[in-house]
Amino acid sequence: MLAIVAPGQGAQKPGFLKPWLDLPGAADRLRWWSELTGKDLIRLGTEADADEITDTANTQPLLVAAGLLAAEHVPVADAGVVAGHSVGELTAYALAGVLSPEAAVTLAGVRGREMAAACHAEPTTMAAVLGGAQEEVLDAIEQAGAWPANRNMAGQIVAAGPVAAIDKLVDNPPARARVRKLAVAGAFHTPHMAPAKEEMRAIAGGVDTADPERLLLSNSDGSAVVSGESALNLMVNQITAPVRWDACMETLADLGVTALIELAPAGTLTGMAKRALKGVELLTVNTPEDLEAAAQLAASHGAEPTVEPSVAFHVAVSRAPGVFSPNEGLTPGDRVENGVSLGEVSGRAGTQTVTAAHSGLLLEWLVEAGDRVAVGHPLARIQPQGER
């Protein structure tokens, strides 16, 4: 199985978009997206220095635009699963068909602007905690008065909070860990971003979405996103919640992913995957010269082509691995409403309720009570009908 992933803030490098402008239509696409975001993405990606492209208001739309530009030339249709880190999740939403590229870039522009504004409310910053036992690290972060903003992998957690709290953590590191302060003027993915979250919620309410066309993982817990509506809610809530990239990589391993392509500007996520996903073939797509290798990797590990006609039903899938227990009050032929509980999946991450993403008739269960299911495992077929 092929996974395609999109990086988040911190992956950008001065001039990284230059080689992409040689592709036909690339400059025109970036000019259009620049109009949507109010940012000169061509100049930012080719001429701006490191300080300018580190500005959150510039970085976020630039990263999403870069990922989508690269994705236009990568065989995304062969991917069995897609995911993105932090703002890269908007790139993944477009790859999964939840958002149009235009909507993803526009939302990235709003997200970057509002998160940058929230950074000015009070002095906050971030620090990388490297090593140490996970529970001890999390406890030390809490005791310092900060939050675990990014849980990237074992031995790599990023803390965020007031400058005084991060300084306290630096001075009192957890056992067997070192704390490295980051050059970031903001506490991303913490309650300090609440003003940005509310602005994004107001904007997101007017955005058209579609249900995912392929398996899409959520930063919130590594589970599958089941609908366009839930995707937007997850995206908004993620602004003040930790990025659980460690959980996303656990899901990729559980799914049996055999190859992973990271979109430009690539390197950060493949670096983590090299340590966490042993045996998975990895590829960074940083310039058009990498596209031939991406096509070959997709041909070797991608989805089998299908000529099956589309069918008039929706499939409810599991968002997490575990044991499935169907709602005993439902039997095939019953009408279900959007949001009603279809059952529960119990696993190591706890118990998650599976809800219907569409109103209609429950045609059949695709698993039985007590069956073990993986992320994205089909659970039931629903014939769509109008909502009441």
C-alpha positions as CSV (number, residue, x, y, z in Angstrom):
1,M,0.0,0.0,0.0
2,L,1.2,3.5,-0.9
3,A,0.9,6.4,1.5
4,I,1.3,10.1,0.4
5,V,2.0,12.6,3.2
6,A,2.3,16.4,3.3
7,P,4.6,18.2,5.7
8,G,3.8,21.1,8.1
9,Q,5.4,24.3,9.3
10,G,9.2,24.1,9.6
11,A,9.7,22.1,6.4
12,Q,10.1,25.3,4.3
13,K,13.5,26.3,2.8
14,P,14.4,29.5,1.0
15,G,13.9,29.1,-2.8
16,F,12.4,25.6,-2.6
17,L,9.7,26.4,-5.2
18,K,12.2,27.5,-8.0
19,P,12.5,24.2,-9.8
20,W,8.7,23.7,-9.9
21,L,8.1,26.9,-12.0
22,D,9.7,25.2,-15.0
23,L,6.6,22.9,-15.2
24,P,3.9,24.0,-17.7
25,G,1.1,26.0,-15.9
26,A,2.8,26.0,-12.5
27,A,3.4,29.8,-12.4
28,D,-0.2,30.4,-13.5
29,R,-1.5,28.1,-10.8
30,L,0.6,29.9,-8.2
31,R,-0.6,33.3,-9.4
32,W,-4.2,32.2,-9.0
33,W,-3.6,30.8,-5.5
34,S,-1.7,34.0,-4.6
35,E,-4.9,36.0,-5.4
36,L,-6.9,33.7,-3.1
37,T,-4.5,34.1,-0.2
38,G,-3.4,37.7,-0.6
39,K,0.2,36.4,-0.6
40,D,2.7,36.5,-3.5
41,L,3.5,32.8,-3.3
42,I,5.9,32.8,-6.3
43,R,8.1,35.4,-4.6
44,L,7.8,33.8,-1.2
45,G,8.8,30.4,-2.7
46,T,11.7,31.7,-4.8
47,E,13.1,34.9,-3.5
48,A,12.1,35.4,0.2
49,D,14.6,34.8,2.9
50,A,14.3,32.3,5.8
51,D,12.9,34.9,8.2
52,E,10.1,35.9,5.8
53,I,9.0,32.4,5.0
54,T,9.1,31.5,8.7
55,D,6.3,34.0,9.4
56,T,3.3,31.8,10.1
57,A,1.0,34.0,7.9
58,N,3.3,33.3,5.0
59,T,4.4,29.8,5.7
60,Q,1.1,28.1,5.9
61,P,-0.4,29.0,2.5
62,L,3.0,28.6,0.9
63,L,3.4,25.0,2.2
64,V,-0.1,24.0,1.1
65,A,0.4,25.5,-2.3
66,A,3.7,23.7,-2.7
67,G,2.3,20.4,-1.7
68,L,-0.7,20.7,-4.1
69,L,1.5,21.9,-6.9
70,A,3.7,18.8,-6.5
71,A,0.7,16.5,-6.1
72,E,-0.6,17.5,-9.5
73,H,2.3,15.5,-11.0
74,V,2.3,12.6,-8.5
75,P,0.0,9.6,-9.0
76,V,-2.2,10.4,-6.1
77,A,-4.9,8.1,-7.4
78,D,-2.6,5.1,-6.6
79,A,-2.4,6.1,-2.9
80,G,-4.3,3.9,-0.4
81,V,-4.0,6.5,2.3
82,V,-3.1,10.2,2.7
83,A,-2.2,12.3,5.7
84,G,-0.7,15.7,6.5
85,H,1.2,17.1,9.5
86,S,-0.5,20.2,11.1
87,V,-1.3,22.6,8.2
88,G,-0.2,19.8,5.8
89,E,-3.6,18.3,6.8
90,L,-5.2,20.8,4.5
91,T,-3.1,19.5,1.6
92,A,-4.2,15.9,2.5
93,Y,-7.8,17.0,2.5
94,A,-7.4,18.2,-1.1
95,L,-5.7,14.9,-2.0
96,A,-8.5,12.9,-0.5
97,G,-11.1,15.0,-2.4
98,V,-12.6,16.5,0.8
99,L,-11.7,20.1,-0.3
100,S,-10.9,21.7,-3.7
101,P,-7.3,22.9,-4.1
102,E,-8.6,26.4,-4.1
103,A,-10.5,25.9,-0.8
104,A,-7.4,24.2,0.8
105,V,-5.1,27.1,-0.1
106,T,-7.6,29.7,0.9
107,L,-8.2,28.1,4.3
108,A,-4.4,27.8,4.8
109,G,-4.2,31.5,4.2
110,V,-6.8,32.2,6.8
111,R,-5.3,29.7,9.3
112,G,-1.9,31.2,8.9
113,R,-3.1,34.8,9.3
114,E,-5.2,34.1,12.4
115,M,-2.6,31.9,14.1
116,A,0.0,34.6,13.5
117,A,-2.3,37.1,15.1
118,A,-2.9,34.9,18.1
119,C,0.8,34.7,18.6
120,H,0.9,38.4,19.4
121,A,-1.6,38.1,22.3
122,E,1.2,37.2,24.8
123,P,4.8,36.0,24.6
124,T,4.7,32.2,23.9
125,T,7.2,29.8,22.3
126,M,7.9,26.1,21.8
127,A,10.7,23.6,22.6
128,A,11.6,20.1,21.4
129,V,11.9,17.5,24.1
130,L,14.2,14.7,22.8
131,G,14.5,11.4,24.6
132,G,13.1,10.4,28.0
133,A,10.2,8.2,28.9
134,Q,7.0,9.4,27.4
135,E,4.9,9.7,30.5
136,E,7.7,11.4,32.4
137,V,8.1,13.9,29.5
138,L,4.4,14.6,29.4
139,D,4.3,15.1,33.2
140,A,7.3,17.5,33.1
141,I,5.6,19.5,30.4
142,E,2.4,19.8,32.4
143,Q,4.4,20.7,35.6
144,A,6.1,23.5,33.8
145,G,2.8,25.0,32.7
146,A,3.0,24.1,29.0
147,W,1.3,21.7,26.6
148,P,2.5,18.8,24.3
149,A,1.8,20.5,21.0
150,N,3.3,17.9,18.7
151,R,3.7,14.2,19.7
152,N,5.7,13.3,16.6
153,M,7.2,9.9,17.6
154,A,8.8,8.1,20.5
155,G,11.5,10.3,22.0
156,Q,10.3,13.5,20.1
157,I,7.6,15.7,21.7
158,V,7.3,19.4,21.1
159,A,6.1,21.5,24.1
160,A,4.5,24.9,23.7
161,G,3.3,27.6,26.1
162,P,4.2,30.9,27.7
163,V,7.9,31.8,27.5
164,A,8.3,31.5,31.2
165,A,6.9,27.9,31.1
166,I,9.2,26.8,28.3
167,D,12.2,28.4,30.1
168,K,11.2,26.4,33.2
169,L,11.2,23.2,31.1
170,V,14.6,24.0,29.6
171,D,16.0,24.5,33.1
172,N,14.4,21.4,34.5
173,P,14.4,18.8,31.7
174,P,12.8,15.3,32.2
175,A,15.1,12.5,33.1
176,R,17.2,11.2,30.2
177,A,15.9,13.9,28.0
178,R,17.2,17.2,26.6
179,V,15.1,20.2,25.8
180,R,16.0,22.5,22.8
181,K,14.2,25.8,22.6
182,L,12.8,26.5,19.1
183,A,12.9,29.9,17.3
184,V,9.2,30.1,17.2
185,A,7.1,33.1,18.6
186,G,3.9,31.2,19.3
187,A,2.4,28.3,21.1
188,F,0.7,26.4,18.2
189,H,-1.8,23.6,18.9
190,T,-2.5,24.8,22.5
191,P,-5.3,26.9,24.1
192,H,-3.3,30.0,23.2
193,M,-4.6,29.6,19.7
194,A,-8.3,29.8,20.7
195,P,-8.9,33.1,18.9
196,A,-7.6,31.6,15.7
197,K,-9.8,28.5,16.2
198,E,-13.0,30.6,16.5
199,E,-12.1,32.6,13.4
200,M,-11.5,29.4,11.5
201,R,-14.8,27.9,12.7
202,A,-16.6,31.0,11.3
203,I,-14.9,30.7,7.9
204,A,-15.1,26.9,7.6
205,G,-18.9,27.0,8.0
206,G,-19.2,28.3,4.5
207,V,-16.8,25.9,2.8
208,D,-18.2,23.1,0.5
209,T,-16.8,19.6,1.3
210,A,-17.1,16.1,0.0
211,D,-16.6,12.8,1.7
212,P,-13.0,11.3,1.3
213,E,-12.4,9.4,-1.9
214,R,-9.5,7.5,-0.2
215,L,-8.5,6.8,3.3
216,L,-7.6,10.0,5.1
217,L,-6.0,10.0,8.6
218,S,-6.7,12.6,11.2
219,N,-3.9,14.4,13.2
220,S,-6.2,14.2,16.3
221,D,-5.6,10.5,16.9
222,G,-4.5,8.8,13.7
223,S,-8.0,7.5,12.9
224,A,-9.9,7.6,9.6
225,V,-11.9,10.7,8.7
226,V,-15.3,9.5,7.7
227,S,-17.0,12.5,6.1
228,G,-16.3,16.0,4.8
229,E,-18.3,17.6,7.6
230,S,-16.3,15.8,10.3
231,A,-13.0,16.7,8.4
232,L,-13.7,20.4,8.8
233,N,-14.6,20.0,12.5
234,L,-11.4,18.1,13.1
235,M,-9.4,20.7,11.2
236,V,-10.8,23.5,13.3
237,N,-10.4,21.7,16.6
238,Q,-6.8,20.8,15.7
239,I,-5.7,24.4,16.0
240,T,-5.8,24.1,19.8
241,A,-5.2,20.4,20.1
242,P,-1.9,18.4,19.9
243,V,-0.8,17.0,16.6
244,R,-0.6,13.2,17.0
245,W,1.7,12.3,14.2
246,D,2.9,9.3,16.3
247,A,-0.6,7.9,16.1
248,C,-0.7,8.5,12.3
249,M,2.5,6.5,11.9
250,E,1.1,3.8,14.1
251,T,-2.0,3.6,11.8
252,L,0.2,3.5,8.7
253,A,2.1,0.6,10.2
254,D,-1.2,-1.2,11.1
255,L,-2.5,-0.7,7.6
256,G,0.6,-2.4,6.2
257,V,1.9,0.5,4.2
258,T,4.9,-0.5,2.1
259,A,5.8,2.8,0.5
260,L,5.6,6.4,1.5
261,I,5.9,9.6,-0.7
262,E,6.4,12.9,1.1
263,L,5.4,16.0,-1.0
264,A,7.5,19.1,-1.2
265,P,9.2,20.6,0.8
266,A,10.0,17.0,1.8
267,G,12.3,15.5,4.3
268,T,10.8,16.0,7.8
269,L,8.2,13.3,7.7
270,T,10.3,10.8,5.9
271,G,13.0,11.4,8.5
272,M,10.6,10.3,11.2
273,A,9.3,7.4,9.1
274,K,12.8,6.1,8.6
275,R,12.9,5.4,12.3
276,A,9.3,4.5,13.0
277,L,8.3,2.6,9.9
278,K,11.0,0.0,9.4
279,G,11.0,-1.7,6.0
280,V,8.8,0.9,4.3
281,E,10.2,2.3,1.1
282,L,10.5,6.1,1.4
283,L,10.7,8.9,-1.2
284,T,11.0,12.7,-0.9
285,V,9.6,14.7,-3.8
286,N,11.4,18.0,-3.7
287,T,11.9,18.8,-7.4
288,P,10.4,17.7,-10.7
289,E,13.4,15.4,-11.0
290,D,11.9,13.2,-8.3
291,L,8.6,12.7,-10.2
292,E,9.8,9.7,-12.3
293,A,10.8,7.9,-9.1
294,A,7.4,8.7,-7.6
295,A,5.7,7.2,-10.6
296,Q,7.7,4.1,-10.4
297,L,7.1,3.7,-6.6
298,A,3.4,4.2,-7.1
299,A,3.4,1.6,-9.9
300,S,5.1,-0.9,-7.5
301,H,3.1,-0.2,-4.4
302,G,0.0,1.7,-5.4
303,A,-3.7,0.6,-5.7
304,E,-4.7,-1.8,-8.4
305,P,-6.7,0.0,-11.2
306,T,-10.4,-0.7,-11.1
307,V,-13.1,-0.5,-13.8
308,E,-16.0,-1.2,-11.3
309,P,-18.9,1.1,-11.8
310,S,-19.9,3.5,-9.0
311,V,-22.7,2.2,-6.8
312,A,-25.5,4.0,-5.1
313,F,-24.6,3.4,-1.5
314,H,-22.2,4.7,1.1
315,V,-19.8,2.5,3.2
316,A,-19.4,3.3,6.9
317,V,-15.8,2.6,8.0
318,S,-13.9,2.2,11.2
319,R,-11.9,5.2,12.4
320,A,-9.7,3.1,14.7
321,P,-8.4,-0.5,15.1
322,G,-10.2,-2.7,17.6
323,V,-13.2,-5.0,18.1
324,F,-16.5,-4.0,16.6
325,S,-19.8,-4.1,18.5
326,P,-22.8,-3.1,16.3
327,N,-25.7,-1.1,17.7
328,E,-28.1,-3.9,18.8
329,G,-31.1,-1.7,18.0
330,L,-30.3,-1.6,14.3
331,T,-31.0,-4.3,11.7
332,P,-30.7,-4.3,7.9
333,G,-33.7,-2.4,6.4
334,D,-33.8,0.1,9.3
335,R,-33.6,3.8,8.5
336,V,-30.6,5.6,10.0
337,E,-30.1,9.3,10.4
338,N,-26.9,11.3,9.8
339,G,-24.9,11.1,13.1
340,V,-26.7,8.2,14.6
341,S,-24.5,5.6,16.3
342,L,-23.9,2.4,14.3
343,G,-21.9,0.8,17.0
344,E,-18.5,1.0,18.8
345,V,-14.9,0.0,18.2
346,S,-13.0,-0.9,21.3
347,G,-9.2,-1.0,21.2
348,R,-6.0,0.2,22.8
349,A,-6.9,3.8,22.2
350,G,-10.2,3.3,24.1
351,T,-13.7,3.0,22.7
352,Q,-14.9,5.1,19.7
353,T,-18.4,5.4,18.5
354,V,-19.0,4.8,14.8
355,T,-21.7,7.2,13.4
356,A,-23.5,7.3,10.1
357,A,-22.2,10.0,7.9
358,H,-25.4,9.9,5.7
359,S,-29.1,9.4,6.2
360,G,-30.6,6.4,4.5
361,L,-31.3,2.7,4.8
362,L,-29.0,0.2,6.5
363,L,-28.5,-2.3,3.7
364,E,-26.2,-4.8,5.4
365,W,-23.5,-5.2,8.1
366,L,-20.1,-6.0,6.5
367,V,-18.7,-7.4,9.8
368,E,-20.1,-9.3,12.7
369,A,-20.1,-8.5,16.4
370,G,-16.7,-9.3,17.9
371,D,-14.8,-9.1,14.6
372,R,-11.5,-7.3,14.8
373,V,-11.3,-4.3,12.4
374,A,-8.5,-2.0,11.2
375,V,-8.6,1.7,10.4
376,G,-10.7,2.2,7.3
377,H,-12.3,-1.3,7.5
378,P,-15.8,-1.3,6.0
379,L,-18.5,-1.9,8.6
380,A,-21.9,-1.3,6.9
381,R,-23.5,-0.3,3.7
382,I,-26.1,2.6,3.7
383,Q,-28.3,3.5,0.8
384,P,-28.5,7.3,0.9
385,Q,-31.9,9.0,1.2
386,G,-32.9,12.5,2.1
387,E,-32.4,13.7,5.7
388,R,-35.5,14.3,7.8
